Amino acid sequence: MATTYALTKKHADDHLRCLPLDWTVLRPSLVYGKGSYGGTSTLRGLAGLPLITPLIGDGSQPFRPLHIDDFVETVARVIESDRFARQTLEPVGPERLTMREIIANYRQWLGLPPGREISLPLPLMRLFARLADLGGGGPMGSAGLAQLLAGNAGREADGVFAAAIGLRPEPMAARLSRSPAETQDLWHARLYFLRPLLRFALAALWFGSALAGLLTPPALYARIASPLTAWIFCAIDLLIALALLARWRPGLLATLQLALVGGYTIGIGFVTPSLWLDPFGALLKNLPILAAIALWAVLEQER
C-alpha cells in the first residue's frame, strides 16, 4: 500500500539513486527497542491499556520487527564495507508478526495480563485520526493510521537480509526479555493516550468557561467584576482553548493557565470566601485542575 509516509521515503530514495555516489538504501520494517517513538509508541500505548487490547481493524497487519541494536549494527556494516554500494536492503526481523502479536509481546513485556481484544471500527479510527490532524497529527494522525493499516513486512523472502548482512536478529519476544520493562516504561505506555485526552479535556474546560461567562447575566457577577472585564476574561479563556487544540507553545501556555486558574481561585476566594465551603466545590475543584495543568505541561515536553 503506497501511503503518504512511504511515498515521501520513496521520493528521497529515488533522489539518492540519481546522485553520483555509492549509495545504499535501507528500508527497515518496524524498528523497536528500549525507547520508542512514532508507531512503536502507539503500539505500546495500545498494549498498556487496562483490561482491553484495542486492535486497529482486525489486527492482522504484518510486520517483521527489528531491534534497534540490530539496525544500528546493520548501518555500521553497510558504512564499513563497499560490497553494499548501489544496493537496496530491507532490514527485517526473523519472524513475521501481526499487529495483534506485537501488542501481545509488548503487553507481556510490560508485565500486564492478556486483555480482552476489541476490534476498533475503521470509520471511527479515521474520524479520531482527523481530529488528531487538527493538533498536529503525529503517529495518531491520518498518515500514521494509514501506515499502521498498511503494515510493513518487507518484500524479500525469509533469510535474505540476514544472509546479505551476515547478521542473525533475534525474535521480538526474546529480545524484549533481555531488557525487562521498568516503571517508566509502564508509565509511558499508560500515559500515551491519556496525554491527548487530558489536552482535549482542558480545552473543553476553557471553552466551557468562556461560554458560561458569556451566557451568565452580568448581575450575577457584578460583585466580582464589571461586564467588560468579564468579557475580556471570556475571550482569554476561548483563546486558551484554541491554543490547547493547536498545541501552541505548551510551556508558555501552561504558565498562563496556572496563573489564571490560580488568580481566579485566590481572587474569588478572597472576595467571596464562602465559596470554599460550597457543597459543589466551586473553588475546591480548581485544586485538581491546577494539578492537571501541571501534569499536562510535563507530558507535553518531548526530546
C-alpha positions as CSV (number, residue, x, y, z in Angstrom):
1,M,0.0,0.0,0.0
2,A,1.5,3.3,-1.1
3,T,0.9,5.5,2.0
4,T,1.9,9.2,2.2
5,Y,4.7,8.3,4.6
6,A,6.0,5.6,2.3
7,L,5.9,7.8,-0.8
8,T,7.9,10.5,0.9
9,K,10.6,7.9,1.8
10,K,10.5,6.6,-1.8
11,H,11.0,10.1,-3.3
12,A,14.1,10.5,-1.1
13,D,15.4,7.1,-2.1
14,D,14.8,7.9,-5.8
15,H,16.7,11.2,-5.5
16,L,19.6,9.4,-3.7
17,R,19.9,6.8,-6.5
18,C,20.3,9.6,-9.1
19,L,23.3,11.1,-7.4
20,P,26.9,10.1,-8.4
21,L,27.5,8.3,-5.1
22,D,28.0,4.8,-3.9
23,W,24.6,4.9,-2.2
24,T,22.9,2.2,-0.2
25,V,19.2,2.3,0.6
26,L,17.9,0.7,3.8
27,R,14.2,0.0,4.0
28,P,13.6,-1.4,7.5
29,S,10.4,-2.9,8.9
30,L,9.2,-1.8,12.3
31,V,12.2,-0.8,14.4
32,Y,11.7,-1.3,18.2
33,G,13.9,-1.0,21.3
34,K,14.1,0.1,24.9
35,G,12.9,3.5,23.9
36,S,10.1,4.2,21.5
37,Y,8.8,6.9,19.1
38,G,6.1,7.2,16.5
39,G,4.4,3.9,15.5
40,T,6.1,1.9,18.3
41,S,4.8,4.3,20.9
42,T,1.3,3.9,19.6
43,L,1.6,0.1,19.8
44,R,3.0,0.4,23.3
45,G,0.1,2.7,24.2
46,L,-2.4,0.1,22.9
47,A,-0.6,-2.6,24.9
48,G,-0.7,-0.5,28.1
49,L,-4.4,0.0,28.2
50,P,-6.1,-1.7,31.2
51,L,-8.2,-4.8,30.8
52,I,-8.6,-4.5,27.0
53,T,-6.4,-4.7,23.9
54,P,-7.9,-2.5,21.1
55,L,-6.9,-3.6,17.6
56,I,-6.9,-1.3,14.6
57,G,-9.1,-3.1,12.1
58,D,-8.7,-6.8,12.6
59,G,-5.1,-6.6,13.9
60,S,-3.7,-8.8,11.1
61,Q,-1.4,-6.1,9.6
62,P,2.0,-7.8,9.0
63,F,5.4,-6.6,10.3
64,R,8.9,-8.0,10.6
65,P,10.1,-6.2,13.8
66,L,13.8,-5.5,14.0
67,H,15.5,-4.4,17.2
68,I,17.3,-1.0,17.1
69,D,20.6,-2.6,18.1
70,D,20.4,-4.9,15.0
71,F,19.5,-2.0,12.8
72,V,22.4,0.1,14.2
73,E,24.7,-2.9,13.5
74,T,23.4,-3.1,10.0
75,V,24.1,0.6,9.4
76,A,27.6,0.2,10.7
77,R,28.4,-2.8,8.5
78,V,27.0,-1.0,5.4
79,I,29.2,2.0,6.1
80,E,32.3,-0.1,6.7
81,S,32.0,-2.2,3.5
82,D,32.0,-1.4,-0.2
83,R,30.1,-4.5,-1.1
84,F,26.7,-2.9,-0.4
85,A,27.2,0.0,-2.7
86,R,24.3,0.8,-5.0
87,Q,22.1,-1.8,-3.3
88,T,18.7,-1.6,-1.6
89,L,18.4,-3.7,1.5
90,E,15.3,-4.4,3.6
91,P,16.4,-4.8,7.3
92,V,13.8,-7.0,8.9
93,G,13.5,-9.3,11.9
94,P,13.5,-13.1,11.8
95,E,9.7,-13.5,12.2
96,R,6.6,-12.2,10.6
97,L,4.2,-10.9,13.3
98,T,0.8,-9.3,13.1
99,M,-0.1,-6.1,14.9
100,R,-2.1,-8.3,17.3
101,E,1.0,-10.4,18.1
102,I,3.3,-7.4,18.5
103,I,0.8,-5.8,21.0
104,A,0.7,-9.1,22.9
105,N,4.5,-9.1,23.1
106,Y,4.6,-5.6,24.4
107,R,1.8,-6.4,26.9
108,Q,3.8,-9.4,28.3
109,W,6.9,-7.3,28.4
110,L,5.1,-4.6,30.5
111,G,4.0,-7.3,32.9
112,L,0.3,-7.0,32.1
113,P,-2.1,-9.9,31.7
114,P,-3.7,-10.5,28.3
115,G,-6.5,-8.1,27.7
116,R,-9.8,-8.6,26.0
117,E,-9.3,-8.0,22.3
118,I,-11.6,-5.3,20.8
119,S,-11.6,-4.5,17.1
120,L,-11.9,-0.7,16.6
121,P,-14.1,0.2,13.6
122,L,-12.0,1.8,10.9
123,P,-14.5,4.7,10.2
124,L,-14.3,5.6,13.9
125,M,-10.5,5.4,13.8
126,R,-10.3,7.6,10.7
127,L,-12.5,10.1,12.5
128,F,-10.2,10.2,15.5
129,A,-7.2,10.5,13.2
130,R,-8.8,13.5,11.5
131,L,-9.3,15.1,14.9
132,A,-5.6,14.3,15.8
133,D,-4.6,16.0,12.5
134,L,-6.0,19.3,13.9
135,G,-3.5,19.1,16.7
136,G,-0.5,18.2,14.6
137,G,-1.2,14.6,13.6
138,G,1.8,12.6,14.5
139,P,1.6,8.8,14.9
140,M,-2.1,9.1,15.8
141,G,-3.0,11.3,12.7
142,S,-4.2,10.1,9.4
143,A,-0.8,9.4,8.0
144,G,0.2,7.3,11.0
145,L,-3.0,5.4,10.9
146,A,-2.6,4.6,7.2
147,Q,0.9,3.3,7.8
148,L,-0.2,1.1,10.6
149,L,-3.0,-0.3,8.5
150,A,-0.6,-1.0,5.6
151,G,1.8,-2.9,7.8
152,N,5.5,-3.3,6.8
153,A,6.9,-6.8,6.4
154,G,9.3,-6.1,3.5
155,R,9.2,-7.8,0.2
156,E,12.2,-10.1,0.4
157,A,12.0,-13.8,1.3
158,D,12.9,-15.0,4.7
159,G,16.6,-15.0,5.5
160,V,17.6,-12.8,2.5
161,F,18.5,-9.8,4.7
162,A,20.3,-11.9,7.3
163,A,22.4,-13.7,4.7
164,A,23.3,-10.5,2.9
165,I,24.4,-8.6,6.0
166,G,25.8,-11.6,8.0
167,L,23.6,-10.9,11.0
168,R,21.1,-13.1,12.8
169,P,18.5,-10.9,14.5
170,E,16.6,-12.3,17.5
171,P,12.8,-12.8,17.7
172,M,11.0,-9.9,19.3
173,A,9.8,-11.7,22.5
174,A,13.4,-13.0,23.2
175,R,14.9,-9.6,22.6
176,L,12.5,-7.8,24.8
177,S,13.0,-10.3,27.6
178,R,16.7,-9.3,27.7
179,S,15.8,-5.7,28.7
180,P,12.9,-6.1,31.2
181,A,10.4,-3.2,31.3
182,E,10.8,-0.7,34.2
183,T,8.4,1.6,35.9
184,Q,8.9,4.4,33.4
185,D,8.1,2.0,30.5
186,L,4.8,1.2,32.0
187,W,4.1,4.9,32.8
188,H,4.9,5.8,29.2
189,A,2.5,3.2,27.8
190,R,-0.3,4.0,30.2
191,L,0.0,7.8,29.7
192,Y,0.3,7.7,25.9
193,F,-3.4,8.1,25.2
194,L,-4.1,10.0,28.4
195,R,-1.9,12.9,27.2
196,P,-4.2,13.9,24.3
197,L,-7.3,13.1,26.4
198,L,-6.0,15.5,29.0
199,R,-5.3,18.2,26.4
200,F,-8.8,17.9,24.9
201,A,-10.4,17.9,28.4
202,L,-8.5,21.1,29.4
203,A,-9.6,22.7,26.0
204,A,-13.2,21.7,26.8
205,L,-12.9,23.2,30.3
206,W,-11.6,26.6,28.9
207,F,-14.2,26.6,26.1
208,G,-17.0,25.8,28.6
209,S,-15.7,28.5,30.9
210,A,-15.8,31.1,28.1
211,L,-19.3,30.0,27.0
212,A,-20.6,30.0,30.6
213,G,-19.2,33.5,31.2
214,L,-20.8,34.9,28.0
215,L,-24.2,33.4,28.9
216,T,-24.2,34.5,32.5
217,P,-26.3,37.6,33.3
218,P,-23.9,40.5,34.4
219,A,-25.9,41.0,37.6
220,L,-24.7,37.6,38.9
221,Y,-21.0,38.5,38.8
222,A,-21.4,42.3,39.5
223,R,-19.7,41.9,42.9
224,I,-16.6,40.4,41.3
225,A,-16.1,42.1,38.0
226,S,-17.6,44.6,35.5
227,P,-19.2,43.2,32.3
228,L,-16.3,44.5,30.2
229,T,-13.7,42.7,32.5
230,A,-15.8,39.5,32.4
231,W,-16.0,39.6,28.6
232,I,-12.2,40.1,28.4
233,F,-11.6,37.0,30.5
234,C,-14.1,35.1,28.4
235,A,-12.1,36.0,25.3
236,I,-8.9,34.9,27.0
237,D,-10.5,31.6,28.0
238,L,-11.6,31.0,24.4
239,L,-8.1,31.8,23.1
240,I,-6.5,29.3,25.6
241,A,-8.9,26.6,24.4
242,L,-7.9,27.2,20.8
243,A,-4.2,27.3,21.7
244,L,-4.5,23.9,23.5
245,L,-6.0,22.3,20.4
246,A,-3.2,23.7,18.3
247,R,-0.5,22.7,20.8
248,W,0.8,26.3,20.8
249,R,3.9,26.7,22.9
250,P,3.0,24.3,25.7
251,G,5.4,25.7,28.3
252,L,4.1,29.3,28.0
253,L,0.5,28.1,27.7
254,A,0.9,26.0,30.9
255,T,2.3,29.0,32.8
256,L,-0.6,31.2,31.6
257,Q,-3.2,28.6,32.6
258,L,-1.7,28.1,36.1
259,A,-1.6,31.9,36.6
260,L,-5.2,32.4,35.5
261,V,-6.7,29.5,37.5
262,G,-4.5,30.4,40.5
263,G,-5.5,34.0,40.1
264,Y,-9.2,33.1,39.8
265,T,-9.0,30.9,42.9
266,I,-7.3,33.4,45.1
267,G,-9.2,36.5,43.9
268,I,-12.7,34.9,44.0
269,G,-11.8,33.1,47.3
270,F,-10.8,36.5,48.8
271,V,-13.9,38.3,47.6
272,T,-16.4,35.5,48.3
273,P,-14.7,33.2,50.9
274,S,-18.0,31.3,51.4
275,L,-17.4,29.6,48.0
276,W,-14.7,27.5,49.7
277,L,-17.5,25.7,51.6
278,D,-19.8,25.4,48.5
279,P,-21.2,21.8,48.5
280,F,-20.5,21.6,44.8
281,G,-16.8,22.6,45.3
282,A,-17.0,25.8,43.3
283,L,-13.4,26.7,44.3
284,L,-12.1,23.4,45.6
285,K,-12.4,22.0,42.1
286,N,-9.6,24.4,41.0
287,L,-7.0,22.5,43.0
288,P,-7.2,19.3,40.9
289,I,-7.5,21.5,37.8
290,L,-4.1,23.1,38.7
291,A,-2.6,19.7,39.2
292,A,-4.0,18.5,35.8
293,I,-2.5,21.6,34.1
294,A,0.9,20.9,35.7
295,L,0.7,17.2,34.6
296,W,-0.2,18.2,31.1
297,A,2.8,20.6,31.0
298,V,5.1,17.7,31.9
299,L,3.6,15.3,29.4
300,E,3.8,17.8,26.5
301,Q,7.6,18.0,26.9
302,E,9.4,15.9,24.3
303,R,13.0,15.4,23.4
